[in-house]
Amino acid sequence: MKEKIHPKYMTTKVTCGCGNSFLTRSTVPELKVDICNACHPFYTGKLKYVDTAGRIEKFQRKFAATGYSSLKRGKKAAAATETGTAET
């Protein structure tokens, strides 16, 4: 390896948004992450929505009153309207 061109490899403290922290090694002294192994749904088995922009609430408000129109129709009626023909 050439001298004086590589970054220093040091012990790094990683802090998660849930409050969990652990030590690892990296080229930066401190890292802050949103999701770690202590709060990620894959590792915990619990369903958790990470919604920073309010998209889930916006979606729920949009479809709360009307619902899904395709679910209210029957399969034959939905297929007929898509093809442009209606069974009578």
C-alpha positions as CSV (number, residue, x, y, z in Angstrom):
1,M,0.0,0.0,0.0
2,K,1.1,3.5,-0.7
3,E,1.8,5.7,2.3
4,K,-0.5,8.6,3.3
5,I,-3.2,8.1,0.7
6,H,-5.6,5.8,2.5
7,P,-8.2,7.1,5.1
8,K,-7.8,6.1,8.7
9,Y,-9.7,3.0,9.7
10,M,-11.1,3.6,13.2
11,T,-13.7,2.4,15.7
12,T,-17.1,3.9,14.9
13,K,-20.1,4.4,17.1
14,V,-23.3,3.8,15.2
15,T,-26.5,5.3,16.7
16,C,-30.0,4.4,15.5
17,G,-33.2,6.5,15.7
18,C,-34.7,3.9,18.1
19,G,-31.9,4.6,20.6
20,N,-29.8,1.5,20.0
21,S,-26.1,2.0,19.6
22,F,-23.2,-0.3,18.8
23,L,-19.5,-0.2,17.9
24,T,-18.0,-1.2,14.5
25,R,-15.1,0.0,12.4
26,S,-15.2,2.5,9.6
27,T,-13.4,5.6,8.2
28,V,-15.7,8.0,10.0
29,P,-15.9,8.4,13.8
30,E,-19.7,8.4,14.2
31,L,-22.7,7.3,12.1
32,K,-26.4,8.0,12.6
33,V,-28.9,5.6,11.0
34,D,-32.7,5.5,10.9
35,I,-33.2,1.7,11.1
36,C,-30.9,-0.9,12.7
37,N,-31.2,-4.7,13.5
38,A,-33.0,-3.9,16.8
39,C,-35.9,-2.2,15.1
40,H,-36.0,-3.5,11.5
41,P,-39.2,-5.5,10.8
42,F,-37.2,-8.3,9.1
43,Y,-35.2,-9.0,12.3
44,T,-37.9,-8.3,14.9
45,G,-40.9,-9.9,13.1
46,K,-43.1,-6.9,13.9
47,L,-44.7,-4.8,11.2
48,K,-43.6,-1.2,11.5
49,Y,-44.2,1.6,9.0
50,V,-41.5,4.1,8.5
51,D,-43.3,7.1,7.1
52,T,-41.4,10.3,7.1
53,A,-43.6,12.3,4.6
54,G,-47.1,11.3,5.7
55,R,-47.8,9.2,2.7
56,I,-49.6,6.5,4.5
57,E,-52.0,8.9,6.2
58,K,-52.6,10.6,2.9
59,F,-53.4,7.3,1.2
60,Q,-55.7,6.2,4.0
61,R,-57.6,9.6,3.9
62,K,-58.0,9.3,0.1
63,F,-59.5,5.8,0.2
64,A,-61.3,5.9,3.6
65,A,-64.6,7.1,2.3
66,T,-64.8,5.6,-1.2
67,G,-62.7,2.4,-0.8
68,Y,-61.6,0.5,-3.8
69,S,-64.1,0.6,-6.6
70,S,-62.7,-2.5,-8.2
71,L,-63.3,-4.5,-5.1
72,K,-67.0,-3.4,-4.9
73,R,-67.7,-4.6,-8.5
74,G,-67.9,-8.3,-9.3
75,K,-65.3,-10.0,-11.4
76,K,-67.5,-10.3,-14.5
77,A,-68.6,-6.6,-14.3
78,A,-65.0,-5.5,-13.9
79,A,-63.9,-7.6,-16.9
80,A,-66.8,-6.3,-19.0
81,T,-66.1,-2.7,-18.3
82,E,-62.4,-3.2,-19.2
83,T,-63.2,-4.7,-22.5
84,G,-66.0,-2.3,-23.3
85,T,-68.8,-4.9,-23.4
86,A,-71.4,-5.6,-20.8
87,E,-73.3,-8.8,-20.2
88,T,-77.0,-8.5,-19.9
